[in-house]
Structures are given as structure tokens and as C-alpha cells.
Amino acid sequence: MENIEIKSRLKALREEMQKAGMDFYLIPTADFHNSEYVGDYFKVREFFSGFTGSNGTLLIWQEGAGLWTDGRYFVQAEKELEGTGIELFRMAEEGVPDIPEFLESHMQKGQTLGFDGRVVTAKEGEKLAKILSSKEITLACEKDLAQAVWEERPALSCKSLQLLELSLAGMEVKEKLRLIRDALKKEKASALLFTKLDELMWLLNVRGGDIECNPVALSYGYLSEEKMYFFVQEAALDKSAQGFFQSQGIEVLPYETIGGFLGQEIKDDIVLLDSSQCSYSLYKKVQASARGIVEGISPAEALKAVKNPVELENMKKVYLQDSVVLTKFIYWLKKNIGKEKMTELSVAEYLDNLRSKIPGFLELSFPTISAYGENAAMMHYEATPENYKELKAEGLLLVDSGGQYLGGTTDVTRTVVLGPVSEEIKRQYTAVVAGMLRLSRARFLYGCSGRNLDILARAPLWDMGIDYKCGTGHGIGYILNVHEGPQSIRWRFAQGAREAVLEEGMIVSDEPGVYMAGSHGIRIENILAVKRDIKNESGQFMHFEQLTYVPIDLEAIDASYMTKEDRLALNEYHSQVYEKISPFLDEEEKEWLKEVTRWI
């Protein structure tokens, strides 16, 4: 069925392209800070394509349009792009060109590629410029063409900043600034441009609310040898925030003045800058104004990822409370399925309401994924009032959810049996559980990255000839973004891709899965903290500590597909679940938990 609305928007955009002399126009999923999730003002790609996933890039030209996205969203994108005339390009699949390759083969000599340079990274902009230079392609990066077409575009979000007490932050701002400056000296740089929002929030012990589910404020930072500058919307500051920054010796400047500042005030500085995060527009200003640029990763990224003792202790408490809520939710779901009307939406709302009653709750860490049956094959599916399924006492329900609390950020997935399932689903479910537990119980030498460990989670599925088109794990912020780097757990080698050693204090998810388009999806996700283990003549060993304690559905487990070690791992995990969660349950819930965590 033809999507008239999207086609009309693309027609209007092509008219603006003609006026601006642009032959191709690129729209990434990004804000001015290369955030994974963006505020409503920045949902330009969604406006022109109808695709609602968190990752994707739209390319428009006069005769057509294409959308590039990753394996998490293939099923969803195919569905949402139907009738728009936009072609889906499945990233990293055999024979699928990436965007620079596509542009190189499709653009003619002397043509112009347009994009808003504030939402394209410097690395991507420089790559495009280099690849297209042989064709004398012009890059036009000064115009946001959406502004002329999107008549009811939302305003930039501007929520009040919230200061974190030391009992939550665990480290003073001045100590963090000292650590950053020490790191800059080692890089032979005299200044650092902050463009990533979660790094700035961590550095300054503040949180915001400008992106749904991500407690960050639209802002920039600039740290020199003598001074720290914070560029933020003036309406976000109350008197207490103003007083706090003054007490820390931090100069606050209007958000929109960052470009002028970089053009005038940094001529004596050698600036450390991450071109994979900084926008193309700001990069060009620094390049033209500063004494020099040191290409590198912000020291704040690694410092933020290693949680300090206060942060770790707070996160353990929050994860225990969060696990209790999810356990109660599963009990309620099991008890009532088939007895009362339930939908993907209604059960998500029930869980969200339970979670909101946990002390210190701020908001969800992402919209709850409540996916029944074939909808669970879409990794980031979200039910809406216009599109949802009713639950029946059969099959599987996948629920991926989490919260933002004053004390931590949570993320957990359980796939729950609502009624009869096939033997093949049980075989797949058992393999997912075995993989999750094998990774969680790993002992490894210090120096390993997530790429060394990914096979532990994936092996039971690879043995069956099955894979999942995403990583196994991501870092998790502290009252910050639910996805953070530099740590991750994934198998694929990519030339030039960053890898991070797993350091004590890092938090990672452990979430293998199975996604069968048109049929079902299975994901089991626990959150792990990296810990030191024994040290001997072989070196420093490491292990993981479980933060998540939620029962795994034994109704989908077929122990005949498990090794003796896998069964022991599941039994020991369930013993810990009962020990930690049962004190918070009533007698009926406790009896149920005892049964569903029984040894097999």
C-alpha cells in the first residue's frame, strides 16, 4: 500500500534540494552530539522515511531514496518502509554497498552532496570528501533542509539540570577535571572539546532531561589547561546550578555560542578531538582556529565506564530492587494469562507502573519492549496504541525493559512462556540460556576485550547453525545512557574498529538471542560487573559478577540439550535468585518462586 504522506514529504525535500543545488542529500540518525537516541527536534530521518529505529541513515536523490540500517532492524525497517518507495540497504550483508561506496558509484562528476554538518561526524564527512574528491563532488554542509519542509517541527528540548550529591556521584568534579588534564598531558594536548552528552554529565556531576530515557542535557564543554567552559541552554540553569558551577570555577556560556567560541578563543590550544564523535561543522572550526589537533578518544569515556565504588554499590542495590519488580511481574503474568485480557501494551504499562514505585525512580531507561509471537523477531520492536497484539495462553512474550534511578541505570530481558511452545523453540531457548550463563561464568586473563569472549555466548547457537545479527553485550551508564562505550561484547572483526580491555568496574550486558522472522524471538539478558579474580604466575585473572537476579523460564528449558555444566550453572543461578529475591515477596509469590527456580 502506497505511503502518500512519506512520498509527499520526500517530494517537498527534493524541491528544496533543487533550490539549494544539491543532487543527493544525506540524513543520519543523530543530533548535534552524535547521540544514539535523539530528541524530537532531531528525528528528521524518521520524519522523511517513517522508519522509527534508533539507527539508520537516509539518502535521497531525485530518482530515488535508500535507507541503511543494521541487523537489529531489518525486519522492522522492511515493514515500516513499505509503500514509501525507499529501498532498504541491509548493512554488513554480503553484496550490500555502504553509503560512501554507493555515492562513489552513483554520483556524477561535478555533482553536489548535501547534509547538515552539525549532525554528521567529522570522520564520516572527511571520508566522504576523500572518496568523492576524484569526481570533483562538492560537499554542501551548511543547510538543514528539513527546516523548510517540516512545518510543525518540535522545539529543542530544554529541561532543568539536576545536581548529583557526592553520595551518588562518588567523586568530586575537581578530581575528575584533574584526571582529565593528566590524561591530556600524556596525549600532548592542551585542551579537550566535549561533544558527547553523557561524558559531560558524568564530568560535571549533573543530569538533564533533553532526550527521552537518557538523563542528559544538550550541551558542550571545553577544557583548557586553566579553565573549564560549559555551553548549555540558559533556561536549563536554576540558581543552585549557577552557584554550583561558580563554586567549581566553571564558566557557563550559552549553548548556541560554541561555534563562535571555537572560532575565536582557541588559537593557542592543541585540541584533543574525537572525529568519530565531533560534528563535521565543529571539526572544521577547530581545524581552522586551533594551533593543532590531536586525534584521539576523550579520556572521559574510559574514566566514566569504570564505575567507582560508590557507583557500583548503588547499582547493586538498584539492580536488586529492579529484579524484584521484574520477578513480581512474571508471577503476575503467569498467574493471569488466559484469565483476563492482556495486550503487549497493557502488560508493558503494568510493568512500567511497578517499576515507577521503586524509590529513586526517574524514568524508563528506554521504552519497554513487549513483543509477542512474531513481533519478538524485531529486536527493538515497540507496541503502540495503533499497532499491538493481544496475548494468548500460548507461545512466547519477550520483555526487554529498564529504569533510570537515583542510583543506577537498569536493563534486563526475559522471554516468558505463556502457553504451549514447540520442541524447536525449546531447543533454541535452551541454547540461548546456556550461552548467557557460559559468558556470565567466564574466567579470563586481564587484557581481554569483549571480542575474546563473545564466542562463549554464541557457541550453543552456532552449533545449531543459528546466529543473531547484533553484539552480545554493551556497556551501561550510571544514571546515564543505557548503552555506553568503550566496552562491548561482539565477535565481528572490523578494520579500525575500537576495542576496549575489560576493566574492573565496567558494566556489560550479556544478551544472546534467536530471532526468526515471522515466527518468534528469544532473548535472555543479564547485566554483569567486571571483577578481579586470582593473580598468579599466569597473570591477573578476571571474572563477572551478576547484577541481575530474575528467574529464567524452565517451561522452555529442555535439559537434554544442556551439558552437565550448563545444568549446574542454571541451578546455581536459580539458587541465588531465590536467596536474593524471596525476602521481598509475599508467601504466595515465594512459593511460586521456589517452584520456578527448582533444580533440574
C-alpha positions as CSV (number, residue, x, y, z in Angstrom):
1,M,0.0,0.0,0.0
2,E,1.4,3.4,-1.0
3,N,2.5,5.7,1.8
4,I,1.3,9.0,0.5
5,E,2.5,11.0,3.5
6,I,6.1,10.0,3.2
7,K,6.2,10.3,-0.6
8,S,4.8,13.8,-0.2
9,R,7.5,14.8,2.3
10,L,10.2,13.4,0.0
11,K,8.8,15.3,-2.9
12,A,9.0,18.6,-0.9
13,L,12.5,17.8,0.2
14,R,13.6,17.1,-3.4
15,E,12.2,20.5,-4.4
16,E,14.4,22.1,-1.6
17,M,17.4,20.1,-2.8
18,Q,16.9,21.6,-6.3
19,K,16.7,25.1,-4.9
20,A,19.9,24.6,-3.0
21,G,21.7,22.9,-5.9
22,M,22.0,19.5,-4.2
23,D,21.9,16.3,-6.1
24,F,22.0,13.9,-3.1
25,Y,21.0,14.7,0.5
26,L,22.1,12.6,3.5
27,I,20.1,12.4,6.7
28,P,21.7,10.3,9.6
29,T,20.1,9.4,12.9
30,A,21.8,11.9,15.1
31,D,21.7,15.2,16.9
32,F,24.5,17.8,17.2
33,H,26.2,15.3,19.6
34,N,26.1,12.1,17.7
35,S,23.7,10.6,20.4
36,E,22.3,7.1,19.8
37,Y,18.8,8.3,20.8
38,V,17.7,11.8,19.9
39,G,15.1,14.3,21.0
40,D,12.0,15.0,18.8
41,Y,13.6,18.0,17.1
42,F,16.3,15.8,15.6
43,K,14.0,13.0,14.3
44,V,14.5,14.1,10.7
45,R,15.3,10.7,9.3
46,E,12.1,9.3,10.9
47,F,10.0,12.3,9.5
48,F,11.1,11.6,5.9
49,S,11.2,7.8,6.0
50,G,8.7,6.6,8.6
51,F,11.4,4.3,10.0
52,T,11.4,4.5,13.8
53,G,14.5,2.5,14.7
54,S,17.4,4.1,16.6
55,N,20.0,3.5,13.9
56,G,19.7,4.3,10.2
57,T,20.8,6.7,7.5
58,L,18.6,8.0,4.8
59,L,19.9,9.1,1.4
60,I,17.7,10.9,-1.1
61,W,18.3,11.8,-4.7
62,Q,16.0,13.0,-7.4
63,E,15.1,9.5,-8.8
64,G,15.0,7.5,-5.5
65,A,15.9,7.1,-1.9
66,G,17.6,4.4,0.3
67,L,17.8,3.6,4.0
68,W,20.8,1.9,5.5
69,T,20.3,0.1,8.9
70,D,21.8,-2.7,10.9
71,G,20.7,-6.3,11.6
72,R,18.7,-5.4,14.6
73,Y,16.2,-3.5,12.4
74,F,16.0,-5.5,9.1
75,V,12.5,-6.9,9.9
76,Q,11.2,-3.6,11.3
77,A,12.6,-1.5,8.5
78,E,11.2,-3.7,5.8
79,K,7.7,-3.3,7.4
80,E,7.9,0.4,8.0
81,L,9.4,1.3,4.6
82,E,6.6,-0.5,2.7
83,G,4.9,1.8,0.3
84,T,7.4,4.7,0.7
85,G,9.5,4.0,-2.4
86,I,12.6,3.9,-0.1
87,E,14.9,1.0,-0.8
88,L,16.3,-0.9,2.2
89,F,20.0,-1.5,2.3
90,R,20.9,-4.2,4.9
91,M,24.2,-3.1,6.4
92,A,27.1,-5.6,6.7
93,E,25.3,-8.1,4.4
94,E,27.1,-9.6,1.5
95,G,26.9,-7.6,-1.6
96,V,25.4,-4.5,0.1
97,P,27.4,-1.3,-0.5
98,D,27.9,1.1,2.3
99,I,26.9,4.7,1.7
100,P,30.3,6.0,0.6
101,E,30.6,3.1,-1.9
102,F,27.0,3.8,-3.2
103,L,27.7,7.5,-3.6
104,E,31.0,6.8,-5.4
105,S,29.3,4.6,-7.9
106,H,26.1,6.7,-8.4
107,M,27.2,10.3,-8.2
108,Q,28.3,12.0,-11.4
109,K,31.3,14.2,-11.8
110,G,30.7,17.8,-10.5
111,Q,27.5,16.9,-8.6
112,T,26.8,18.2,-5.0
113,L,26.2,16.1,-1.9
114,G,24.3,18.0,0.8
115,F,23.9,17.3,4.6
116,D,23.6,19.2,7.8
117,G,27.2,19.3,9.0
118,R,26.1,19.6,12.6
119,V,24.7,16.1,12.6
120,V,27.3,14.3,10.5
121,T,30.5,13.3,12.3
122,A,33.8,14.7,11.2
123,K,35.1,11.2,10.5
124,E,32.2,10.5,8.1
125,G,32.4,13.9,6.5
126,E,36.2,13.6,5.9
127,K,35.7,10.1,4.5
128,L,33.0,11.3,2.1
129,A,35.2,14.2,1.0
130,K,38.2,12.0,0.3
131,I,36.2,9.3,-1.6
132,L,34.3,11.7,-3.7
133,S,37.2,14.1,-4.5
134,S,38.2,12.2,-7.6
135,K,34.8,13.0,-9.1
136,E,35.1,16.7,-8.0
137,I,32.0,16.3,-5.9
138,T,31.1,19.4,-3.8
139,L,30.0,18.9,-0.1
140,A,27.3,21.4,0.9
141,C,27.0,21.1,4.7
142,E,25.7,24.4,5.9
143,K,21.9,23.8,5.4
144,D,19.3,21.8,7.3
145,L,16.8,21.4,4.5
146,A,14.3,19.8,6.9
147,Q,13.6,23.2,8.4
148,A,11.8,24.3,5.3
149,V,9.7,21.2,4.9
150,W,8.9,20.2,8.5
151,E,6.4,22.9,9.3
152,E,5.4,21.7,12.8
153,R,8.9,20.7,13.9
154,P,9.2,20.4,17.7
155,A,11.4,22.9,19.5
156,L,14.8,21.9,21.0
157,S,14.2,20.3,24.4
158,C,15.3,22.3,27.4
159,K,14.8,20.6,30.8
160,S,16.3,21.8,34.1
161,L,19.7,20.4,35.2
162,Q,19.8,18.2,38.3
163,L,22.9,18.2,40.5
164,L,24.1,14.9,41.9
165,E,25.2,14.7,45.5
166,L,28.5,13.2,46.3
167,S,26.7,10.2,47.8
168,L,25.5,9.4,44.3
169,A,28.5,10.6,42.2
170,G,31.2,9.2,44.4
171,M,33.8,11.6,43.1
172,E,34.2,15.4,43.1
173,V,34.2,17.4,39.9
174,K,37.6,18.9,40.6
175,E,39.1,15.4,40.9
176,K,37.6,14.4,37.6
177,L,39.0,17.5,36.0
178,R,42.4,16.7,37.4
179,L,42.3,13.2,35.9
180,I,41.3,14.5,32.5
181,R,44.0,17.1,32.5
182,D,46.6,14.5,33.5
183,A,45.4,12.3,30.6
184,L,45.7,15.3,28.2
185,K,49.3,15.8,29.1
186,K,50.1,12.2,28.2
187,E,48.4,12.8,24.8
188,K,50.5,16.0,24.3
189,A,47.3,18.1,24.1
190,S,46.4,21.3,26.0
191,A,42.7,21.2,25.6
192,L,39.7,18.9,25.0
193,L,36.4,19.5,23.2
194,F,33.5,17.7,24.8
195,T,30.7,16.9,22.4
196,K,29.3,13.6,23.9
197,L,26.5,14.4,26.3
198,D,26.9,11.5,28.7
199,E,30.6,12.4,29.2
200,L,29.8,16.0,30.2
201,M,27.1,14.9,32.6
202,W,29.5,12.5,34.2
203,L,32.3,15.0,34.4
204,L,30.2,17.8,36.0
205,N,28.0,15.5,38.3
206,V,24.8,16.7,36.7
207,R,22.0,15.1,34.8
208,G,19.4,16.5,32.4
209,G,16.2,15.5,30.6
210,D,16.6,16.6,27.0
211,I,16.4,13.1,25.5
212,E,13.7,10.7,26.5
213,C,15.1,7.9,28.7
214,N,18.6,9.5,28.7
215,P,19.2,11.9,31.6
216,V,21.4,14.3,29.6
217,A,21.3,18.0,28.7
218,L,22.1,19.5,25.3
219,S,25.5,21.0,26.0
220,Y,29.1,21.3,25.0
221,G,32.3,21.5,27.1
222,Y,35.8,22.9,26.5
223,L,38.6,22.1,28.9
224,S,41.9,24.0,28.7
225,E,44.9,23.9,31.0
226,E,43.4,26.7,33.1
227,K,39.7,26.7,32.7
228,M,36.5,24.6,32.1
229,Y,33.7,26.1,29.9
230,F,30.2,24.7,29.8
231,F,27.9,25.6,27.0
232,V,24.3,24.9,27.9
233,Q,20.8,26.4,27.3
234,E,20.3,29.2,29.8
235,A,16.8,28.1,30.7
236,A,18.2,24.8,32.0
237,L,20.0,26.5,34.9
238,D,18.4,27.5,38.2
239,K,20.2,29.4,40.9
240,S,21.5,26.3,42.6
241,A,23.1,25.1,39.4
242,Q,24.6,28.5,38.7
243,G,26.0,28.6,42.2
244,F,27.4,25.1,41.9
245,F,29.3,25.8,38.6
246,Q,30.6,29.1,40.0
247,S,31.9,27.2,43.1
248,Q,33.7,24.8,40.8
249,G,35.4,27.5,38.7
250,I,33.4,26.6,35.6
251,E,32.4,29.3,33.2
252,V,28.9,28.8,31.8
253,L,28.1,30.1,28.3
254,P,25.0,30.0,26.1
255,Y,24.7,26.7,24.2
256,E,24.5,28.3,20.8
257,T,27.8,30.2,21.2
258,I,30.0,27.2,20.9
259,G,30.8,27.8,17.2
260,G,31.8,31.4,17.8
261,F,33.9,30.4,20.8
262,L,35.8,27.8,18.8
263,G,36.3,30.3,16.0
264,Q,37.9,32.9,18.3
265,E,39.2,31.6,21.6
266,I,41.4,28.6,20.9
267,K,44.1,29.8,18.7
268,D,46.9,28.8,21.2
269,D,45.5,25.4,22.0
270,I,46.4,21.9,20.8
271,V,43.0,20.3,21.0
272,L,42.3,16.6,21.6
273,L,39.3,15.7,19.5
274,D,37.5,12.5,18.6
275,S,36.5,12.8,14.9
276,S,34.1,9.9,15.2
277,Q,32.0,11.9,17.7
278,C,32.6,15.6,16.9
279,S,30.4,17.0,14.2
280,Y,31.9,17.9,10.8
281,S,30.9,21.6,11.4
282,L,32.7,22.0,14.7
283,Y,35.7,20.0,13.5
284,K,36.2,22.4,10.6
285,K,36.0,25.3,13.1
286,V,38.7,23.8,15.3
287,Q,40.8,22.9,12.3
288,A,40.7,26.5,11.1
289,S,41.3,28.1,14.6
290,A,43.4,25.9,16.9
291,R,47.2,25.6,16.9
292,G,46.8,21.9,16.3
293,I,44.6,18.9,16.7
294,V,45.4,15.6,18.4
295,E,43.1,12.9,17.0
296,G,42.0,10.6,19.9
297,I,39.3,9.3,22.2
298,S,38.2,11.5,25.1
299,P,39.8,10.3,28.4
300,A,36.3,10.8,29.9
301,E,35.0,7.8,28.0
302,A,37.2,5.2,29.8
303,L,37.0,7.0,33.2
304,K,33.2,7.1,33.1
305,A,33.0,3.4,32.1
306,V,34.9,2.2,35.2
307,K,32.4,2.8,37.9
308,N,33.8,4.0,41.2
309,P,33.0,2.1,44.5
310,V,30.1,4.4,45.3
311,E,28.5,4.0,41.9
312,L,29.0,0.2,42.0
313,E,27.4,-0.2,45.4
314,N,24.4,2.0,44.3
315,M,24.0,0.0,41.1
316,K,23.9,-3.3,43.0
317,K,21.1,-2.0,45.2
318,V,19.2,-0.7,42.3
319,Y,19.5,-3.9,40.3
320,L,18.3,-6.0,43.2
321,Q,15.1,-3.8,43.5
322,D,14.7,-3.9,39.8
323,S,15.0,-7.7,39.8
324,V,12.3,-7.9,42.5
325,V,9.9,-5.9,40.3
326,L,10.5,-8.0,37.2
327,T,10.1,-11.2,39.2
328,K,6.8,-10.0,40.5
329,F,5.7,-9.0,37.0
330,I,6.5,-12.5,35.7
331,Y,4.5,-14.1,38.6
332,W,1.5,-11.8,37.8
333,L,1.8,-12.6,34.1
334,K,1.9,-16.4,34.6
335,K,-1.0,-16.3,37.1
336,N,-3.3,-14.2,34.9
337,I,-2.6,-15.1,31.3
338,G,-5.7,-16.5,29.7
339,K,-7.9,-15.4,32.6
340,E,-8.1,-11.7,31.7
341,K,-7.5,-9.7,28.5
342,M,-3.9,-8.8,28.0
343,T,-2.1,-7.0,25.2
344,E,1.5,-6.1,24.5
345,L,0.7,-2.6,25.6
346,S,-1.2,-3.4,28.8
347,V,1.4,-5.7,30.2
348,A,4.2,-3.1,29.4
349,E,2.1,-0.5,31.2
350,Y,1.7,-2.8,34.2
351,L,5.5,-3.4,34.4
352,D,6.3,0.3,34.0
353,N,3.9,1.1,36.8
354,L,5.6,-1.4,39.1
355,R,9.0,-0.1,38.3
356,S,7.9,3.5,38.9
357,K,7.3,2.7,42.5
358,I,10.9,1.8,43.2
359,P,12.5,4.6,45.4
360,G,14.5,7.0,43.4
361,F,12.8,6.2,40.1
362,L,13.3,8.9,37.4
363,E,12.1,7.4,34.2
364,L,12.5,4.4,32.0
365,S,15.9,3.8,30.5
366,F,14.2,3.0,27.2
367,P,10.6,2.4,26.1
368,T,9.7,-1.1,27.3
369,I,9.8,-3.7,24.5
370,S,6.9,-6.0,25.0
371,A,6.8,-8.3,21.9
372,Y,4.5,-11.3,21.4
373,G,5.0,-14.0,18.9
374,E,6.4,-12.9,15.6
375,N,6.8,-9.3,16.8
376,A,9.7,-10.5,19.0
377,A,11.7,-11.2,15.9
378,M,12.1,-7.5,15.6
379,M,14.9,-6.8,18.2
380,H,13.7,-3.3,19.1
381,Y,10.0,-3.6,18.5
382,E,7.7,-1.2,20.3
383,A,4.0,-1.7,20.6
384,T,1.9,1.4,20.0
385,P,-1.8,2.3,20.6
386,E,-2.2,1.9,16.8
387,N,-0.2,-1.3,16.5
388,Y,-0.2,-4.0,19.1
389,K,-1.0,-7.7,19.6
390,E,-3.3,-9.3,22.1
391,L,-1.7,-12.0,24.2
392,K,-2.9,-15.6,24.3
393,A,-2.1,-18.5,26.6
394,E,0.4,-19.9,24.1
395,G,3.8,-19.0,22.7
396,L,6.4,-16.6,24.0
397,L,6.4,-13.0,25.2
398,L,9.7,-11.1,25.1
399,V,10.0,-8.3,27.5
400,D,13.1,-6.0,27.5
401,S,12.9,-3.2,30.0
402,G,14.8,-1.0,32.4
403,G,14.7,2.1,34.5
404,Q,16.7,5.2,35.4
405,Y,17.0,5.7,39.1
406,L,19.0,7.9,41.5
407,G,21.4,5.1,42.0
408,G,21.8,3.5,38.6
409,T,20.5,2.5,35.1
410,T,19.0,-0.9,34.6
411,D,18.4,-3.1,31.5
412,V,17.0,-6.7,31.6
413,T,15.3,-9.1,29.2
414,R,13.3,-12.2,29.9
415,T,11.3,-14.3,27.4
416,V,8.3,-15.8,29.1
417,V,6.3,-18.9,28.2
418,L,2.6,-18.0,28.0
419,G,1.5,-21.5,26.9
420,P,2.5,-24.4,24.7
421,V,5.6,-24.0,22.5
422,S,7.2,-26.3,20.0
423,E,10.2,-28.6,20.7
424,E,12.3,-26.5,18.3
425,I,11.6,-23.3,20.3
426,K,12.6,-25.2,23.4
427,R,15.8,-26.2,21.8
428,Q,16.6,-22.7,20.8
429,Y,15.5,-21.2,24.1
430,T,17.8,-23.7,25.9
431,A,20.8,-22.7,23.7
432,V,20.2,-19.0,24.5
433,V,20.1,-19.7,28.2
434,A,23.2,-21.9,28.0
435,G,25.1,-19.2,26.1
436,M,24.1,-16.4,28.5
437,L,25.3,-18.5,31.5
438,R,28.5,-19.6,29.9
439,L,29.6,-16.0,29.3
440,S,28.5,-14.9,32.8
441,R,30.6,-17.6,34.4
442,A,33.8,-16.8,32.3
443,R,37.2,-16.5,33.9
444,F,39.6,-14.7,31.7
445,L,43.0,-13.1,31.8
446,Y,43.2,-9.3,32.1
447,G,43.8,-7.8,28.7
448,C,40.8,-9.5,27.1
449,S,38.2,-7.4,25.2
450,G,34.7,-8.4,24.6
451,R,35.7,-9.9,21.2
452,N,37.7,-12.5,23.0
453,L,34.6,-13.7,25.0
454,D,31.7,-13.3,22.6
455,I,32.1,-16.9,21.3
456,L,31.1,-18.2,24.8
457,A,27.6,-16.9,24.4
458,R,27.2,-17.6,20.7
459,A,28.7,-21.1,20.6
460,P,25.5,-23.1,21.6
461,L,23.6,-21.3,18.8
462,W,26.5,-21.5,16.2
463,D,26.5,-25.3,16.9
464,M,22.9,-25.2,15.6
465,G,23.7,-23.1,12.6
466,I,22.0,-20.0,14.1
467,D,23.3,-16.5,14.7
468,Y,21.9,-13.2,15.9
469,K,22.7,-10.0,14.0
470,C,23.9,-7.9,16.8
471,G,26.5,-7.8,19.5
472,T,26.2,-9.9,22.7
473,G,26.8,-7.1,25.1
474,H,27.1,-3.3,25.6
475,G,28.3,-1.1,28.3
476,I,25.7,0.5,30.6
477,G,25.9,4.0,32.1
478,Y,25.4,5.1,35.6
479,I,22.2,7.2,35.8
480,L,23.1,7.8,32.1
481,N,22.7,6.2,28.7
482,V,21.6,2.6,28.7
483,H,24.2,2.0,26.0
484,E,27.7,3.3,26.6
485,G,31.3,2.6,25.5
486,P,34.1,1.8,25.1
487,Q,33.4,-1.7,26.3
488,S,31.3,-4.1,24.3
489,I,31.0,-7.9,23.6
490,R,30.8,-8.8,19.9
491,W,32.5,-11.2,17.6
492,R,33.0,-9.4,14.3
493,F,36.4,-8.0,13.3
494,A,36.2,-4.6,11.7
495,Q,39.3,-2.9,10.4
496,G,40.0,0.2,12.5
497,A,37.2,-0.6,15.0
498,R,37.9,0.3,18.6
499,E,38.2,-2.4,21.2
500,A,38.5,-1.8,24.9
501,V,40.1,-4.0,27.5
502,L,37.5,-5.2,30.1
503,E,38.5,-3.3,33.3
504,E,37.3,-3.9,36.8
505,G,34.3,-1.7,37.5
506,M,32.9,-1.8,33.9
507,I,29.3,-2.9,33.5
508,V,28.2,-5.0,30.5
509,S,25.1,-6.7,29.3
510,D,25.0,-10.4,28.4
511,E,22.2,-11.0,25.9
512,P,22.3,-13.7,23.3
513,G,19.2,-14.4,21.3
514,V,17.3,-16.0,18.5
515,Y,15.2,-14.0,16.0
516,M,13.1,-16.0,13.5
517,A,11.2,-13.6,11.2
518,G,7.5,-14.2,11.0
519,S,7.7,-16.7,13.9
520,H,9.2,-15.7,17.3
521,G,12.1,-14.1,19.1
522,I,14.0,-15.2,22.2
523,R,16.4,-13.1,24.3
524,I,17.7,-13.5,27.8
525,E,19.7,-10.6,29.2
526,N,21.6,-10.3,32.5
527,I,23.9,-7.4,33.5
528,L,27.4,-8.2,34.7
529,A,30.1,-6.2,36.6
530,V,33.7,-6.9,35.7
531,K,35.7,-8.0,38.8
532,R,39.3,-9.0,39.5
533,D,39.9,-12.7,40.2
534,I,43.0,-14.5,41.3
535,K,46.5,-13.4,40.3
536,N,49.3,-15.9,39.9
537,E,52.2,-16.7,37.7
538,S,49.9,-16.8,34.6
539,G,48.7,-13.3,35.3
540,Q,45.7,-11.4,36.6
541,F,42.5,-13.3,36.1
542,M,39.1,-11.6,35.8
543,H,35.5,-12.7,36.2
544,F,32.0,-11.3,36.1
545,E,29.6,-10.6,39.0
546,Q,25.9,-11.0,38.4
547,L,23.8,-7.9,39.0
548,T,20.5,-9.3,37.6
549,Y,18.6,-11.9,39.6
550,V,15.4,-12.8,37.8
551,P,14.1,-16.4,37.1
552,I,14.6,-18.0,33.7
553,D,11.5,-19.8,32.4
554,L,12.0,-23.5,33.0
555,E,8.9,-24.3,30.9
556,A,11.0,-23.6,27.8
557,I,14.1,-25.5,29.0
558,D,14.9,-28.9,27.6
559,A,17.7,-30.2,29.8
560,S,18.6,-32.9,27.3
561,Y,20.1,-30.1,25.2
562,M,22.3,-28.9,28.0
563,T,25.7,-30.2,29.2
564,K,26.1,-31.2,32.9
565,E,28.0,-27.9,33.4
566,D,25.1,-25.9,31.8
567,R,22.6,-27.5,34.1
568,L,24.7,-26.8,37.1
569,A,25.1,-23.2,36.0
570,L,21.4,-22.7,35.7
571,N,20.7,-24.4,39.0
572,E,23.2,-22.4,40.9
573,Y,21.9,-19.2,39.3
574,H,18.4,-20.0,40.3
575,S,19.5,-20.8,43.9
576,Q,21.0,-17.3,44.0
577,V,17.8,-15.8,42.6
578,Y,15.7,-17.5,45.3
579,E,18.0,-16.4,48.0
580,K,18.2,-12.8,47.0
581,I,14.6,-12.2,45.8
582,S,12.4,-14.3,48.1
583,P,12.8,-12.0,51.2
584,F,10.9,-9.3,49.2
585,L,7.9,-11.5,48.2
586,D,4.7,-12.5,49.9
587,E,4.1,-16.1,50.8
588,E,2.2,-17.0,47.6
589,E,4.9,-15.3,45.4
590,K,7.6,-17.0,47.4
591,E,6.1,-20.5,46.9
592,W,5.9,-19.8,43.2
593,L,9.5,-18.6,43.0
594,K,10.7,-21.7,44.9
595,E,9.0,-23.9,42.2
596,V,10.2,-21.9,39.2
597,T,13.8,-21.9,40.5
598,R,13.9,-25.6,41.3
599,W,16.9,-27.7,40.4
600,I,16.7,-29.6,37.1
